[in-house]
Amino acid sequence: MDNNLCSIKTTLPTTWREFEVVALAQDLLESGAACVQHHQITSTYRWDGSVQSEKEWSVEIKVSIPNKGPVIELLNKNHPYDVPQIICSLDNASDSYAEWINSQ
């Protein structure tokens, strides 16, 4: 059995209220994601030559490898940032979790 899956990480601004993040999560599920986790964080980064520190939503999406493309396409289409963080990593999961992810 193939236990590989993809974890996609992104961030969203806290100007998005929770219901907007949940609505995006539902759209991601409809496009093929199996699970979307979200919580608030503080990010510190360099932008346009200065250091910024902002509250954001951290979003992690679990998806099968075949469904990765449509999920990333939806993120790129709906993301509010000029340069969105979209990081995809290949993960190896337990048999039962990978089976569930791949069944979605």
SULHUQUI-V302405 format. One record per helix or strand of 2 or more residues. SS is the DSSP state (a for helix, b for strand). FROM is the first residue (numbers start at 1). TO is the last residue. If there is no record, write none. Layout:
BEGIN
ss->{SS;SS}
from->{FROM;FROM}
to->{TO;TO}
END
This chain:
BEGIN
ss->{b;a;b;b;a;b;a}
from->{4;18;33;50;65;87;95}
to->{13;30;47;63;78;92;103}
END
